[in-house]
Amino acid sequence: MVSTSTRNFPNRLGDGANVYLASAELAAVAAVEGRLPTVDEYRRYMGEFDAMAAEIYRYMNFHEIEEYQNAASSVIPITQEA
């Protein structure tokens, strides 16, 4: 089992489960391969990820995505009472 969770302890994901904590990138590669990749496989995939990094990681920059800017502009701010 490959997990991106921040917590791990025995049997957390099932009786006798071997759990490997991993980055989102490693978890994605493991999902595609159906197993933990070799170092060379991981590096090959990461080369592809790096080439597409602007698109893959754009969700981290909500303030730059027009769709989110439009949605945010229609939100009515909540005022705080004193």
VOBA-1610 file (N, C-alpha, C; in pm, whole numbers, padded with zeros to 5 digits, always signed):
BEGIN
Met+00085-00117+00000Met+00000+00000+00000Met+00089+00123+00000Val+00061+00216-00088Val+00130+00344-00091Val+00030+00450-00046Ser+00070+00531+00049Ser-00020+00630+00106Ser+00047+00766+00112Thr-00031+00871+00091Thr+00020+01007+00107Thr-00021+01065+00242Ser-00072+00980+00328Ser-00114+01023+00461Ser+00004+01073+00542Thr-00024+01154+00641Thr+00081+01203+00729Thr+00094+01116+00854Arg+00012+01012+00861Arg+00016+00924+00978Arg+00027+00780+00935Asn+00102+00706+01011Asn+00117+00564+00983Asn+00136+00490+01114Phe+00066+00380+01130Phe+00086+00293+01244Phe+00038+00154+01203Pro+00080+00050+01275Pro+00047-00087+01236Pro-00103-00106+01211Asn-00134-00171+01101Asn-00270-00208+01061Asn-00362-00089+01032Arg-00307+00029+01015Arg-00390+00147+00986Arg-00473+00128+00861Leu-00417+00064+00761Leu-00488+00047+00634Leu-00524-00100+00609Gly-00539-00176+00716Gly-00580-00315+00703Gly-00486-00409+00776Asp-00539-00521+00819Asp-00459-00620+00891Asp-00341-00665+00807Gly-00222-00650+00860Gly-00101-00697+00794Gly-00058-00614+00674Ala-00119-00499+00652Ala-00084-00416+00536Ala+00054-00354+00554Asn+00134-00365+00449Asn+00262-00294+00445Asn+00235-00158+00382Val+00256-00053+00459Val+00223+00081+00413Val+00351+00160+00393Tyr+00362+00221+00276Tyr+00476+00306+00244Tyr+00423+00448+00231Leu+00475+00538+00314Leu+00436+00678+00305Leu+00515+00741+00190Ala+00446+00817+00106Ala+00511+00868-00015Ala+00457+01005-00052Ser+00531+01071-00137Ser+00485+01198-00193Ser+00371+01170-00291Ala+00299+01272-00327Ala+00192+01257-00426Ala+00248+01206-00558Glu+00366+01254-00595Glu+00428+01211-00721Glu+00461+01063-00718Leu+00523+01016-00609Leu+00557+00874-00600Leu+00432+00788-00596Ala+00330+00834-00526Ala+00204+00759-00522Ala+00143+00748-00661Ala+00150+00855-00740Ala+00097+00852-00876Ala+00174+00753-00963Val+00306+00754-00953Val+00387+00660-01030Val+00357+00517-00988Ala+00347+00492-00859Ala+00315+00358-00809Ala+00178+00313-00859Ala+00083+00405-00867Ala-00051+00370-00917Ala-00045+00329-01063Val+00033+00401-01142Val+00045+00369-01284Val+00116+00235-01303Glu+00224+00214-01228Glu+00303+00092-01241Glu+00240-00029-01171Gly+00155-00002-01071Gly+00096-00112-00995Gly+00191-00169-00892Arg+00298-00097-00865Arg+00400-00138-00768Arg+00492-00018-00744Leu+00578-00031-00644Leu+00677+00075-00624Leu+00774+00073-00742Pro+00803+00188-00799Pro+00892+00192-00915Pro+01039+00178-00875Thr+01121+00142-00973Thr+01265+00146-00952Thr+01307+00293-00954Val+01429+00320-00913Val+01478+00458-00915Val+01476+00512-01058Asp+01520+00432-01154Asp+01521+00477-01293Asp+01381+00506-01345Glu+01283+00421-01311Glu+01145+00444-01352Glu+01092+00574-01291Tyr+01119+00591-01162Tyr+01075+00712-01093Tyr+01133+00837-01161Arg+01261+00833-01189Arg+01327+00948-01253Arg+01268+00975-01393Arg+01236+00870-01466Arg+01177+00888-01599Arg+01042+00958-01587Tyr+00958+00911-01495Tyr+00828+00975-01475Tyr+00846+01119-01427Met+00939+01140-01336Met+00958+01275-01284Met+01005+01370-01393Gly+01080+01320-01491Gly+01118+01403-01606Gly+00994+01448-01681Glu+00896+01356-01696Glu+00770+01391-01760Glu+00692+01491-01674Phe+00690+01468-01542Phe+00621+01561-01452Phe+00684+01700-01461Asp+00817+01704-01460Asp+00886+01833-01465Asp+00850+01909-01592Ala+00837+01837-01703Ala+00803+01901-01830Ala+00661+01959-01826Met+00574+01904-01744Met+00435+01949-01734Met+00407+02020-01601Ala+00511+02058-01530Ala+00496+02112-01394Ala+00401+02231-01386Ala+00407+02320-01483Ala+00321+02439-01478Ala+00174+02400-01477Glu+00138+02298-01552Glu-00001+02253-01557Glu-00036+02166-01436Ile+00052+02074-01399Ile+00025+01981-01289Ile+00006+02056-01157Tyr+00092+02151-01131Tyr+00092+02219-01001Tyr+00016+02351-01002Arg-00056+02382-01109Arg-00125+02511-01116Arg-00234+02525-01011Tyr-00287+02412-00964Tyr-00391+02420-00862Tyr-00342+02487-00735Met-00214+02495-00717Met-00160+02558-00597Met-00165+02711-00608Asn-00193+02760-00725Asn-00196+02904-00748Asn-00338+02948-00786Phe-00433+02924-00696Phe-00572+02957-00724Phe-00589+03102-00769His-00514+03191-00710His-00527+03333-00741His-00492+03365-00886Glu-00429+03271-00956Glu-00390+03293-01095Glu-00484+03224-01195Ile-00581+03148-01147Ile-00670+03073-01235Ile-00800+03151-01253Glu-00830+03186-01377Glu-00945+03272-01406Glu-01076+03215-01351Glu-01096+03086-01363Glu-01218+03023-01313Glu-01237+03049-01164Tyr-01129+03040-01087Tyr-01136+03063-00943Tyr-01149+03212-00912Gln-01084+03295-00991Gln-01097+03440-00973Gln-01243+03482-00991Asn-01308+03427-01095Asn-01448+03459-01120Asn-01537+03413-01006Ala-01514+03292-00957Ala-01594+03240-00845Ala-01572+03325-00720Ala-01448+03362-00694Ala-01417+03440-00574Ala-01477+03580-00579Ser-01488+03636-00700Ser-01541+03772-00711Ser-01690+03779-00678Ser-01759+03665-00682Ser-01902+03664-00652Ser-01933+03631-00506Val-01831+03610-00427Val-01851+03577-00286Val-01870+03706-00207Ile-01971+03706-00123Ile-01997+03822-00037Ile-01919+03803+00092Pro-01831+03899+00124Pro-01751+03884+00245Pro-01836+03883+00372Ile-01792+03807+00469Ile-01859+03803+00599Ile-01801+03915+00684Thr-01889+03995+00741Thr-01843+04103+00829Thr-01838+04052+00972Gln-01740+04098+01044Gln-01725+04058+01184Gln-01793+04161+01273Glu-01866+04110+01371Glu-01926+04200+01467Glu-01828+04230+01579Ala-01832+04353+01630Ala-01739+04393+01737Ala-01783+04338+01869
//
